[in-house]
């Protein structure tokens, strides 16, 4: 059985998952480019949204 694909990633682990600093993700959220989901004291990002945001930035460069 294959490992289940991750749907959300915690902000604390965004660097490990995508190689971007969490401050970069927070700035993108402030600009309305990403959505941060809160559950109690934890903050999450949707993996698909971050991947789309990264790909959009790569195509623009």
MDAnalysis code that builds the backbone (N, CA, C; Angstrom):
import MDAnalysis as mda
import numpy as np

u = mda.Universe.empty(183, n_residues=61, atom_resindex=np.repeat(np.arange(61), 3), trajectory=True)
u.add_TopologyAttr("name", ["N", "CA", "C"] * 61)
u.add_TopologyAttr("resid", np.arange(1, 62))
u.add_TopologyAttr("resname", ["UNK", "UNK", "UNK", "UNK", "UNK", "UNK", "UNK", "UNK", "UNK", "UNK", "UNK", "UNK", "UNK", "UNK", "UNK", "UNK", "UNK", "UNK", "UNK", "UNK", "UNK", "UNK", "UNK", "UNK", "UNK", "UNK", "UNK", "UNK", "UNK", "UNK", "UNK", "UNK", "UNK", "UNK", "UNK", "UNK", "UNK", "UNK", "UNK", "UNK", "UNK", "UNK", "UNK", "UNK", "UNK", "UNK", "UNK", "UNK", "UNK", "UNK", "UNK", "UNK", "UNK", "UNK", "UNK", "UNK", "UNK", "UNK", "UNK", "UNK", "UNK"])
u.atoms.positions = np.array([
    [0.842, -1.183, 0.000],
    [0.000, 0.000, 0.000],
    [0.884, 1.243, 0.000],
    [0.546, 2.209, -0.816],
    [1.355, 3.421, -0.911],
    [1.010, 4.389, 0.217],
    [1.949, 5.249, 0.483],
    [1.762, 6.256, 1.528],
    [0.717, 7.275, 1.073],
    [-0.201, 7.635, 1.962],
    [-1.255, 8.590, 1.626],
    [-0.658, 9.959, 1.337],
    [-1.227, 10.639, 0.350],
    [-0.739, 11.963, -0.006],
    [-1.207, 12.967, 1.038],
    [-0.325, 13.842, 1.421],
    [-0.607, 14.845, 2.426],
    [-1.471, 15.944, 1.831],
    [-2.528, 16.337, 2.552],
    [-3.432, 17.382, 2.076],
    [-3.049, 18.733, 2.663],
    [-2.666, 18.757, 3.931],
    [-2.277, 19.984, 4.617],
    [-0.873, 19.826, 5.177],
    [-0.190, 20.948, 5.329],
    [1.118, 20.948, 5.978],
    [1.108, 22.059, 7.026],
    [1.671, 21.766, 8.183],
    [1.740, 22.780, 9.233],
    [2.744, 23.856, 8.837],
    [2.468, 25.086, 9.252],
    [3.374, 26.195, 8.958],
    [4.773, 25.908, 9.498],
    [4.847, 25.217, 10.617],
    [6.147, 24.895, 11.201],
    [6.963, 23.969, 10.298],
    [6.307, 23.262, 9.377],
    [6.993, 22.303, 8.515],
    [7.018, 22.725, 7.049],
    [6.616, 23.959, 6.760],
    [6.550, 24.405, 5.368],
    [7.939, 24.428, 4.715],
    [8.971, 24.714, 5.471],
    [10.323, 24.720, 4.908],
    [10.749, 23.310, 4.511],
    [10.456, 22.341, 5.382],
    [10.817, 20.954, 5.078],
    [10.050, 20.430, 3.870],
    [8.792, 20.832, 3.738],
    [7.941, 20.313, 2.669],
    [8.198, 20.990, 1.322],
    [8.486, 22.316, 1.340],
    [8.573, 23.062, 0.087],
    [9.864, 23.840, -0.108],
    [10.674, 23.940, 0.910],
    [11.924, 24.675, 0.784],
    [11.759, 26.185, 0.833],
    [10.622, 26.648, 1.354],
    [10.414, 28.091, 1.525],
    [10.320, 28.397, 3.010],
    [10.741, 29.580, 3.377],
    [10.686, 29.991, 4.777],
    [9.243, 30.287, 5.151],
    [8.885, 30.009, 6.404],
    [7.495, 30.244, 6.790],
    [7.122, 31.723, 6.715],
    [8.096, 32.618, 6.872],
    [7.814, 34.051, 6.722],
    [7.388, 34.370, 5.291],
    [7.956, 33.666, 4.315],
    [7.562, 33.841, 2.920],
    [6.109, 33.432, 2.733],
    [5.717, 32.328, 3.359],
    [4.329, 31.863, 3.262],
    [3.382, 32.860, 3.934],
    [3.786, 33.415, 5.096],
    [2.948, 34.410, 5.769],
    [2.796, 35.670, 4.912],
    [3.878, 36.109, 4.267],
    [3.786, 37.292, 3.393],
    [2.874, 37.025, 2.199],
    [2.965, 35.830, 1.631],
    [2.085, 35.469, 0.512],
    [0.630, 35.468, 0.971],
    [0.385, 35.032, 2.182],
    [-0.979, 35.040, 2.720],
    [-1.469, 36.476, 2.929],
    [-0.590, 37.351, 3.383],
    [-0.968, 38.758, 3.559],
    [-1.333, 39.403, 2.228],
    [-0.673, 38.979, 1.155],
    [-0.964, 39.511, -0.178],
    [-2.190, 38.836, -0.805],
    [-2.741, 37.830, -0.125],
    [-3.910, 37.127, -0.636],
    [-3.580, 36.017, -1.607],
    [-2.324, 35.632, -1.689],
    [-1.896, 34.593, -2.626],
    [-2.053, 33.192, -2.053],
    [-2.018, 33.050, -0.741],
    [-2.206, 31.771, -0.050],
    [-3.224, 31.967, 1.063],
    [-3.855, 30.875, 1.467],
    [-4.793, 30.903, 2.584],
    [-4.207, 30.090, 3.726],
    [-4.195, 30.672, 4.915],
    [-3.740, 29.970, 6.111],
    [-4.980, 29.488, 6.863],
    [-5.003, 28.207, 7.149],
    [-6.111, 27.596, 7.879],
    [-5.679, 27.382, 9.321],
    [-6.527, 27.792, 10.266],
    [-6.197, 27.689, 11.692],
    [-7.028, 26.589, 12.336],
    [-6.403, 25.846, 13.204],
    [-7.076, 24.842, 14.029],
    [-6.484, 24.973, 15.417],
    [-7.197, 25.691, 16.288],
    [-6.645, 25.976, 17.609],
    [-5.460, 26.912, 17.464],
    [-4.311, 26.499, 17.998],
    [-3.110, 27.333, 17.911],
    [-2.240, 26.974, 16.704],
    [-2.643, 25.941, 15.943],
    [-1.839, 25.503, 14.803],
    [-2.319, 26.153, 13.507],
    [-1.374, 26.439, 12.632],
    [-1.661, 27.022, 11.320],
    [-1.256, 26.021, 10.244],
    [-2.084, 25.922, 9.204],
    [-1.855, 24.968, 8.130],
    [-1.970, 25.646, 6.779],
    [-1.333, 25.048, 5.786],
    [-1.490, 25.438, 4.386],
    [-1.928, 24.198, 3.622],
    [-2.762, 24.395, 2.593],
    [-3.128, 23.284, 1.712],
    [-1.966, 23.036, 0.763],
    [-1.532, 21.794, 0.682],
    [-0.409, 21.413, -0.161],
    [-0.670, 21.808, -1.613],
    [-1.867, 21.526, -2.121],
    [-2.181, 21.836, -3.522],
    [-2.106, 23.334, -3.793],
    [-2.544, 24.160, -2.840],
    [-2.483, 25.613, -3.025],
    [-1.043, 26.107, -3.064],
    [-0.203, 25.562, -2.191],
    [1.203, 25.975, -2.169],
    [1.892, 25.539, -3.455],
    [1.621, 24.316, -3.904],
    [2.228, 23.843, -5.154],
    [1.813, 24.723, -6.323],
    [0.541, 25.093, -6.380],
    [0.050, 25.959, -7.457],
    [0.705, 27.336, -7.370],
    [0.853, 27.871, -6.167],
    [1.480, 29.176, -5.951],
    [2.939, 29.151, -6.402],
    [3.645, 28.089, -6.076],
    [5.049, 27.949, -6.465],
    [5.159, 27.858, -7.986],
    [4.316, 27.023, -8.602],
    [4.359, 26.864, -10.056],
    [4.014, 28.179, -10.764],
    [3.073, 28.915, -10.250],
    [2.698, 30.206, -10.825],
    [3.887, 31.166, -10.774],
    [4.616, 31.158, -9.669],
    [5.785, 32.023, -9.519],
    [6.914, 31.624, -10.438],
    [7.080, 30.338, -10.645],
    [8.148, 29.847, -11.527],
    [7.851, 30.235, -12.968],
    [6.596, 30.135, -13.386],
    [6.218, 30.474, -14.756],
    [6.366, 31.966, -15.017],
    [6.147, 32.792, -13.986],
    [6.235, 34.233, -14.127],
    [7.688, 34.712, -14.202],
    [8.598, 33.929, -13.642],
    [10.006, 34.352, -13.592],
    [10.719, 34.197, -14.900],
])
